[in-house]
Amino acid sequence: MVLPSHDGDGVGYRVTYLPVDREGLLNLADLENAITDETAIVSLMWANNETGVLFQVEEIADICRSRGVLYHCDAVQAAGKVEIGVRKVQSDYLSLTGQKFHPQEMGGGTQDD
């Protein structure tokens, strides 16, 4: 599904939403086919908080790198549940929040140089 989206300044962007299968997994061929020359960034979650599905973050990072597209990995739901090897995942951006594994509110992120 591709939907038009606009930020507060009226600059338009195309947002593509990809389906998942019956098990809640993303078909990586769908991701590869959705990336175009106009794709600026792919943003996907590592773990689905409602289903518990873990997405193929390393493979997704490989696809994005091979296509020259930035990759944002939303690791908020994965934090404290699976080992998060930032160097292993190779995302350009990774977001976390401390409330998932620490009682005080805090957040974090990484950016690949």
N, C-alpha and C positions, 0 to 999 in steps of 0.2 A: 504494500500500500504506500503510495507516495502522496503526501499532503503538503500544501503550501503553508509556510509559517512565516511570521513577521516579528521582528524584534520591536522594541519601543521606538526606534528611529525610522521605522517603515522600510528597512532594508529587508528584502525577501530572501528566503532560503527554502530549498526543497528538503523535506524530511521524509525518509523512507523507513517504514516499519516492516519488519520481516516476520513471517509466520513461524510458529514452532510446530513440531509434530505432536503426535498423541502423548508422547512421553515428556513433552515440554522442551525438547532439544531443538536447536537451530540447525538447519541443513546448511552446511558450509558452502555447498554449491550455490545456494540462494544468496548467501553473502557475497560470494565472488561475482555472481551475475549482477548484483545490485550496485556494486562499486563502478562508478563511471569516471570519466576524466574530470567531471565537476565535483566529485566527492571530496570534501575537505577533511572529514573526520568520521570515524566509526565509534560509536559509544554503546557499549553493551555491559550488562551486569555479569559478574562472575557467578553469583549464586542467586537463585530466585527465592525470595523470602516466603512465598506462599506455597511453592511446590517442593522446595529443597533441591531442585535440579542445579547441577553444577555445569556451567558452560565450558566449552573447549577453549579456554583463554590463550593457551600457547599456540594452538593452531590458528586462532583468530588473529593473534599478533603476527604470525608468519604471513598470513594472507595480506594483511594491511601493509606490512613492510614490503612485500613483493610488489604491491601495487602503488607504493609511494603515498599511502594515506595514513594520517595520524590515527592512533588508536587510544581511546579512553576506556579504561577498565574500571567499572564501578564495583569495588571490592567491599562495600559496606556490609553486605550480608554474609560475606565469606570470612570476614575478620573474626578471629577467635574460634573458627570452626574448621578451617583448613590452613595448611601452611601457605603463607603468602611469600613466595620467593620473587621479589621485584626484579631481580636480574634474570631470573628464569622466564618470567612472563614476557618481558620485553615490551611492555606497553609504553606509549609516549606519556600518558597521564594515568594515574591511578588514584582513586579517591577512597578514603576511609572515614569512619567516625568512631570515636572512642566509646560511645554509649553502648556499643555492642559487646565490649569486653572490659569496660571499666566504668564504675559508677558515676564518675564526674563527666560532665559534658566537655568534649574536645573533638577535634577533627584533624585530618591530615591529608596530605596529597603528595604525590611525587611527579616530577617531570623529567623525562629523559633529555639529556643534553644533545 
